[in-house]
Amino acid sequence: MSTEPVMAAVDGSDDSLRALDWALTAARLRAAPLRVVHVRQFGPWAQPGALVAGPPAPAEDPVLEEVRARLDDRTDRPVTDYLAVDGFPAAALPELGADAQLMVLGSRGRGGFAALLLGSTSLAAARDSACPVVVVPRPGREVHEGPPVAPGRRVVVGLHVDSPAEATLAFAFAEAARRDARLHVIATHPWPPLETWPAPGELMPPAVDENAVEDEIRTLAAGLLGPHHAQHPDVPADLFTPPGDAAGHLVAASRGAELVVVGRHRRRLLAPARMLGSVTQAVLLHAACPVAVIPPDVEPTG
């Protein structure tokens, strides 16, 4: 049993209650405690235009009381504690995530515009938290149907063979093992390559054969998956190496999946700020199932 909790961020919205149910299952699968957190936004943390009010007494938090009532009769509920803090959720939640092994929240909360696909708090948590973050979308998202896949439970993971994220692969394999699921690995390659015109009116064909590129991607991907296979020999992994946009293939694969796992950009010398990356952000916006965003070099939990 891990002593680090699975953290569920709630605000009373339907989205956060769906995330709470997902976090409850995640904590049970990990044999971990559950921590339910409500960040109450008052006073100096209020957004411009919001009414300023004093915080209620610490013992009086109607959001957490609603969650207590919801969980009290759950026989599968792990050890659970409740935490109410005052602050700005987009800043407070990443800080609280430093003491958790996993944070779970809904794609939208109570505030903002109803038409938004992803709220600012979810975006900030996925970008800034030290622990992996799972964002649970609203039901009913429609995605284009992808290629045929084996029936049964699936965990989808994106693999960039030129810049592999070991932490992302480790999380995906461990999650597939917990859920008795197949791992659906997507390693895309851009095609066609950029065309060149050596002279006006003269078009040069691609100098690289697509089959050769795909074979190389498959060989590299298989080598990267090997050590994780060794740690989780009971997890079957299906490797797909389609051409084209990684985000589009990951979103299509999210249909009917348990989870999509993507990495967060590493900090670089010339780009020291935390970033999600365009693929990760697109998957968060459009995937039909929960999405796990994994920070680089996070320690996997068994």
BAZA-487651 format. One record per residue (C-alpha): x, y, z. Coordinates in Angstrom, 1 decimal, decimal comma. Example, Ala and Ser with C-alpha at 12.3 -4.5 7.8 and 13.67 -1.06 7.14 Angstrom:
% residues 2
{x=12,3&y=-4,5&z=7,8}
{x=13,7&y=-1,1&z=7,1}
//
This chain:
% residues 302
{x=0,0&y=0,0&z=0,0}
{x=1,3&y=3,4&z=-0,9}
{x=1,1&y=6,1&z=1,8}
{x=0,7&y=8,9&z=-0,8}
{x=-2,9&y=9,5&z=-1,5}
{x=-4,9&y=9,7&z=-4,7}
{x=-6,3&y=13,3&z=-4,6}
{x=-9,7&y=14,2&z=-6,0}
{x=-10,3&y=17,9&z=-6,5}
{x=-14,0&y=18,8&z=-6,0}
{x=-16,1&y=21,9&z=-6,3}
{x=-19,6&y=20,5&z=-6,2}
{x=-20,0&y=20,4&z=-10,0}
{x=-21,2&y=17,3&z=-11,8}
{x=-17,8&y=17,2&z=-13,5}
{x=-15,9&y=17,1&z=-10,2}
{x=-18,3&y=14,4&z=-8,8}
{x=-17,5&y=12,2&z=-11,9}
{x=-13,8&y=12,8&z=-11,2}
{x=-14,4&y=11,8&z=-7,6}
{x=-15,8&y=8,4&z=-8,7}
{x=-12,8&y=7,9&z=-11,0}
{x=-10,4&y=8,8&z=-8,1}
{x=-12,2&y=6,4&z=-5,8}
{x=-11,6&y=3,5&z=-8,2}
{x=-8,0&y=4,6&z=-8,8}
{x=-7,3&y=4,7&z=-5,0}
{x=-8,8&y=1,2&z=-4,6}
{x=-6,7&y=-0,2&z=-7,4}
{x=-3,6&y=1,3&z=-5,9}
{x=-4,5&y=0,3&z=-2,3}
{x=-3,9&y=4,0&z=-1,5}
{x=-5,8&y=6,4&z=0,7}
{x=-8,1&y=9,0&z=-0,9}
{x=-7,8&y=12,7&z=-0,3}
{x=-10,8&y=14,9&z=-1,2}
{x=-9,8&y=18,5&z=-1,7}
{x=-11,9&y=21,6&z=-2,1}
{x=-10,2&y=24,9&z=-2,9}
{x=-12,5&y=27,7&z=-1,8}
{x=-12,0&y=30,9&z=-3,7}
{x=-12,6&y=33,9&z=-1,6}
{x=-11,3&y=37,4&z=-1,0}
{x=-8,0&y=38,3&z=-2,7}
{x=-8,1&y=35,1&z=-4,8}
{x=-11,4&y=35,9&z=-6,4}
{x=-11,4&y=36,5&z=-10,2}
{x=-12,0&y=40,0&z=-11,4}
{x=-15,7&y=40,8&z=-11,2}
{x=-16,4&y=38,1&z=-8,6}
{x=-18,2&y=39,0&z=-5,3}
{x=-15,8&y=39,2&z=-2,4}
{x=-16,9&y=37,3&z=0,6}
{x=-15,3&y=36,0&z=3,8}
{x=-14,6&y=32,3&z=4,0}
{x=-16,9&y=30,1&z=6,0}
{x=-15,8&y=28,5&z=9,2}
{x=-13,3&y=25,7&z=8,6}
{x=-15,7&y=23,1&z=9,8}
{x=-18,5&y=24,3&z=7,5}
{x=-17,8&y=23,4&z=3,9}
{x=-21,0&y=22,4&z=2,1}
{x=-19,1&y=20,9&z=-0,9}
{x=-17,1&y=18,5&z=1,3}
{x=-20,2&y=17,7&z=3,3}
{x=-22,0&y=16,7&z=0,1}
{x=-19,0&y=14,5&z=-0,8}
{x=-19,0&y=12,9&z=2,7}
{x=-22,7&y=12,0&z=2,3}
{x=-22,0&y=10,6&z=-1,2}
{x=-19,1&y=8,4&z=0,1}
{x=-20,3&y=7,3&z=3,5}
{x=-22,3&y=4,3&z=2,2}
{x=-19,6&y=3,1&z=-0,2}
{x=-18,3&y=-0,2&z=1,0}
{x=-15,3&y=0,0&z=-1,3}
{x=-14,2&y=3,3&z=0,0}
{x=-10,6&y=3,4&z=1,0}
{x=-9,3&y=5,4&z=4,0}
{x=-10,5&y=8,9&z=3,2}
{x=-9,6&y=12,4&z=4,5}
{x=-11,1&y=15,7&z=3,5}
{x=-9,2&y=19,0&z=3,1}
{x=-10,6&y=22,5&z=2,5}
{x=-8,2&y=25,3&z=1,7}
{x=-8,7&y=28,9&z=0,7}
{x=-7,0&y=30,2&z=-2,4}
{x=-7,0&y=30,3&z=-6,2}
{x=-7,6&y=26,7&z=-7,5}
{x=-5,3&y=26,9&z=-10,5}
{x=-2,4&y=27,8&z=-8,1}
{x=-3,4&y=25,8&z=-5,0}
{x=-4,0&y=22,4&z=-6,6}
{x=-0,6&y=22,0&z=-8,2}
{x=1,0&y=22,8&z=-4,9}
{x=-1,2&y=20,2&z=-3,1}
{x=-0,3&y=17,7&z=-5,8}
{x=3,3&y=17,6&z=-4,4}
{x=2,0&y=15,3&z=-1,6}
{x=-0,1&y=13,0&z=-3,8}
{x=0,7&y=10,2&z=-6,1}
{x=-2,1&y=11,1&z=-8,5}
{x=-4,5&y=14,0&z=-8,9}
{x=-7,9&y=13,6&z=-10,5}
{x=-10,3&y=16,4&z=-11,5}
{x=-13,0&y=17,1&z=-14,0}
{x=-12,4&y=18,9&z=-17,3}
{x=-14,7&y=21,8&z=-16,2}
{x=-15,7&y=23,2&z=-12,9}
{x=-18,5&y=25,6&z=-11,9}
{x=-16,9&y=28,8&z=-13,3}
{x=-16,2&y=30,0&z=-16,8}
{x=-18,1&y=29,6&z=-20,0}
{x=-20,2&y=26,5&z=-20,4}
{x=-19,0&y=26,0&z=-24,0}
{x=-15,4&y=25,6&z=-23,0}
{x=-14,0&y=22,1&z=-23,4}
{x=-11,3&y=22,5&z=-20,8}
{x=-11,3&y=24,7&z=-17,8}
{x=-8,4&y=26,9&z=-16,7}
{x=-8,0&y=25,0&z=-13,4}
{x=-7,7&y=21,6&z=-15,2}
{x=-5,2&y=23,1&z=-17,7}
{x=-3,1&y=24,6&z=-14,9}
{x=-3,1&y=21,3&z=-12,8}
{x=-2,1&y=19,2&z=-15,8}
{x=0,7&y=21,7&z=-16,7}
{x=2,1&y=22,5&z=-13,3}
{x=1,5&y=19,6&z=-10,9}
{x=4,5&y=17,5&z=-9,7}
{x=2,3&y=14,3&z=-9,7}
{x=0,5&y=12,8&z=-12,7}
{x=-2,9&y=14,4&z=-13,3}
{x=-6,0&y=12,7&z=-14,7}
{x=-8,6&y=14,9&z=-16,3}
{x=-12,1&y=13,2&z=-16,6}
{x=-14,1&y=14,6&z=-19,5}
{x=-17,8&y=15,2&z=-19,7}
{x=-19,7&y=12,2&z=-21,2}
{x=-20,9&y=12,2&z=-24,7}
{x=-17,8&y=13,5&z=-26,5}
{x=-17,8&y=12,2&z=-30,1}
{x=-14,6&y=11,2&z=-31,9}
{x=-13,9&y=9,8&z=-35,3}
{x=-13,7&y=6,0&z=-35,3}
{x=-10,2&y=4,7&z=-35,4}
{x=-8,8&y=1,4&z=-36,9}
{x=-10,1&y=-1,9&z=-35,5}
{x=-8,7&y=-2,9&z=-32,1}
{x=-8,8&y=-6,0&z=-30,0}
{x=-11,9&y=-6,3&z=-27,8}
{x=-11,6&y=-5,7&z=-24,1}
{x=-10,1&y=-3,1&z=-21,8}
{x=-7,5&y=-0,8&z=-23,3}
{x=-5,1&y=1,8&z=-22,0}
{x=-3,7&y=4,0&z=-24,8}
{x=-0,3&y=5,7&z=-24,7}
{x=1,5&y=7,9&z=-27,1}
{x=5,2&y=7,2&z=-27,8}
{x=7,5&y=9,7&z=-29,4}
{x=10,5&y=7,5&z=-30,5}
{x=12,8&y=10,6&z=-31,0}
{x=12,2&y=11,8&z=-27,5}
{x=10,8&y=9,0&z=-25,4}
{x=9,3&y=9,7&z=-22,0}
{x=10,1&y=6,7&z=-19,7}
{x=7,9&y=8,0&z=-17,0}
{x=4,9&y=8,1&z=-19,4}
{x=5,5&y=4,5&z=-20,5}
{x=6,0&y=3,3&z=-16,9}
{x=2,8&y=4,8&z=-15,9}
{x=0,9&y=3,4&z=-18,8}
{x=2,2&y=-0,1&z=-18,3}
{x=1,4&y=0,0&z=-14,5}
{x=-2,1&y=1,3&z=-15,2}
{x=-2,8&y=-1,4&z=-17,7}
{x=-1,6&y=-4,0&z=-15,2}
{x=-3,9&y=-2,6&z=-12,5}
{x=-6,9&y=-2,6&z=-14,8}
{x=-6,2&y=-6,0&z=-16,5}
{x=-6,1&y=-4,1&z=-19,8}
{x=-4,2&y=-4,3&z=-23,1}
{x=-1,8&y=-1,5&z=-23,8}
{x=-2,5&y=0,3&z=-27,1}
{x=0,8&y=2,0&z=-28,1}
{x=0,7&y=4,7&z=-30,8}
{x=4,0&y=5,9&z=-32,4}
{x=3,3&y=8,1&z=-35,4}
{x=5,6&y=9,3&z=-38,1}
{x=5,0&y=12,3&z=-40,4}
{x=4,1&y=11,5&z=-43,9}
{x=4,5&y=12,6&z=-46,7}
{x=7,8&y=14,4&z=-46,0}
{x=8,3&y=17,9&z=-47,3}
{x=8,5&y=18,0&z=-51,0}
{x=11,3&y=19,9&z=-52,8}
{x=11,3&y=21,8&z=-56,1}
{x=14,9&y=21,8&z=-57,4}
{x=13,9&y=23,8&z=-60,4}
{x=10,8&y=25,6&z=-61,6}
{x=8,2&y=23,1&z=-62,6}
{x=10,2&y=20,1&z=-61,5}
{x=8,9&y=18,1&z=-58,6}
{x=11,2&y=15,6&z=-56,9}
{x=9,7&y=12,5&z=-55,4}
{x=10,4&y=11,7&z=-51,8}
{x=13,8&y=10,2&z=-51,3}
{x=12,7&y=8,0&z=-48,4}
{x=10,5&y=5,0&z=-48,7}
{x=7,5&y=5,1&z=-46,3}
{x=7,7&y=1,4&z=-45,5}
{x=11,4&y=1,9&z=-44,5}
{x=10,4&y=4,7&z=-42,2}
{x=7,6&y=2,7&z=-40,6}
{x=9,9&y=-0,3&z=-40,1}
{x=12,5&y=1,9&z=-38,4}
{x=9,8&y=3,5&z=-36,1}
{x=8,6&y=0,0&z=-35,2}
{x=12,1&y=-1,2&z=-34,4}
{x=12,8&y=1,8&z=-32,2}
{x=9,5&y=1,6&z=-30,5}
{x=9,9&y=-2,1&z=-29,7}
{x=13,3&y=-1,4&z=-28,2}
{x=11,8&y=1,3&z=-25,9}
{x=8,9&y=-1,0&z=-24,8}
{x=11,2&y=-3,9&z=-24,0}
{x=12,2&y=-3,0&z=-20,5}
{x=8,6&y=-2,2&z=-19,5}
{x=7,5&y=-5,5&z=-21,0}
{x=10,0&y=-7,2&z=-18,7}
{x=8,5&y=-5,5&z=-15,6}
{x=4,9&y=-6,2&z=-16,7}
{x=5,1&y=-9,5&z=-18,6}
{x=1,3&y=-10,1&z=-18,2}
{x=0,4&y=-6,8&z=-20,0}
{x=-0,2&y=-7,4&z=-23,7}
{x=0,9&y=-4,4&z=-25,9}
{x=-0,3&y=-3,7&z=-29,4}
{x=2,0&y=-1,3&z=-31,3}
{x=0,6&y=0,9&z=-34,0}
{x=2,8&y=3,1&z=-36,2}
{x=0,4&y=5,1&z=-38,4}
{x=1,5&y=8,1&z=-40,5}
{x=0,2&y=11,5&z=-39,7}
{x=-0,9&y=13,6&z=-36,7}
{x=-0,3&y=12,0&z=-33,3}
{x=-3,1&y=13,9&z=-31,6}
{x=-5,7&y=12,8&z=-34,1}
{x=-4,7&y=9,1&z=-33,7}
{x=-4,7&y=9,3&z=-29,9}
{x=-8,1&y=11,0&z=-29,9}
{x=-9,5&y=8,4&z=-32,2}
{x=-8,1&y=5,6&z=-30,1}
{x=-9,7&y=7,1&z=-27,0}
{x=-13,1&y=5,8&z=-28,1}
{x=-14,0&y=3,0&z=-25,8}
{x=-10,6&y=3,2&z=-23,9}
{x=-10,2&y=3,2&z=-20,2}
{x=-7,5&y=5,9&z=-20,3}
{x=-5,2&y=7,8&z=-22,6}
{x=-1,7&y=8,5&z=-21,2}
{x=0,4&y=11,3&z=-22,6}
{x=3,6&y=13,1&z=-21,4}
{x=4,2&y=16,7&z=-20,5}
{x=7,0&y=18,6&z=-22,1}
{x=10,4&y=18,6&z=-20,4}
{x=11,8&y=21,9&z=-19,5}
{x=14,6&y=23,0&z=-21,7}
{x=17,3&y=25,6&z=-21,4}
{x=15,7&y=28,0&z=-23,9}
{x=12,2&y=27,1&z=-22,8}
{x=12,3&y=26,8&z=-19,0}
{x=8,6&y=27,3&z=-18,4}
{x=6,3&y=24,3&z=-17,9}
{x=4,4&y=23,5&z=-21,1}
{x=1,9&y=20,8&z=-22,0}
{x=2,7&y=20,6&z=-25,7}
{x=0,3&y=20,8&z=-28,6}
{x=-0,5&y=17,1&z=-28,8}
{x=-1,2&y=16,8&z=-25,1}
{x=-3,4&y=19,8&z=-25,1}
{x=-5,4&y=18,6&z=-28,1}
{x=-5,9&y=15,2&z=-26,5}
{x=-7,1&y=16,9&z=-23,3}
{x=-9,6&y=18,9&z=-25,3}
{x=-11,0&y=16,2&z=-27,5}
{x=-10,5&y=12,7&z=-26,0}
{x=-13,6&y=10,7&z=-25,2}
{x=-12,1&y=9,0&z=-22,1}
{x=-10,1&y=10,3&z=-19,1}
{x=-6,6&y=11,5&z=-20,0}
{x=-3,5&y=11,1&z=-17,7}
{x=-0,8&y=13,8&z=-18,1}
{x=2,6&y=12,6&z=-16,8}
{x=5,3&y=15,0&z=-15,7}
{x=8,8&y=14,0&z=-16,8}
{x=10,9&y=11,8&z=-14,5}
{x=8,0&y=11,2&z=-12,0}
{x=8,6&y=8,1&z=-9,9}
{x=6,2&y=5,3&z=-10,9}
{x=4,0&y=3,8&z=-8,1}
{x=3,3&y=0,1&z=-7,9}
//
